[in-house]
Amino acid sequence: MSLAQSGSADIGSAADLAEAGVFTWDLGTDTVYADTTLAALFGFDAEVAQSGQPIIHFLDRIDAADKPRIAQAIHEAIITGAAYQQDYDILRPDGTRASVSAFGRCFRDAAGTPSHYAGIVCPKADERAPQDSLFWHCLQAYHLARQCGQWDMVRHLELALREFGHPLRATEAMH
């Protein structure tokens, strides 16, 4: 039985690189909690990202040319409470880059003090390399084939997705 038929296949970080990641930042403790998608986008271990780490760890992964602008925009969003939207590049430890769009907002406690910041970060689809676009389309076809129970097609798409260097993992359930 293939991973696809078992119902427990997951694309893991490969799928995460094609979707938006979610985060919350507790300003009082300077702890950012991120989902597995954001972890993959920034090149962090998923468990570390989910259990929280200081914001500087994320800022350190932003391209040096973008970092001052992003830091200023985040600061202004915290001070004003206005919505935040910025585009920037991420440099992962493995040397790969990602162009992303980030959206967020700072929330205040009952006393009016900035306390939590929440947002999403998503890859910019219009700037994907051709191989990234091909991967994304194969990933979407894989999801559709699984939903339709087209197991022969799923097996073929599993092989195609493995060619991108992001093997399927049986550690998380696919929905």
Secondary structure, DSSP 4 states (H G I P E B T S, - for coil): --HHHHT--B-THHHHTTS-EEEEEETTTTEEEE-HHHHHHHT--HHHHHH-B-HHHHHTTB-TTTHHHHHHHHHHHHHH---EEEEEEEE-TTS-EEEEEEEEEEEE-TTS-EEEEEEEEEE-GGG--HHHHHHHHHHHHHHHHHHHT-HHHHHHHHHHHHHTT---BSSS---
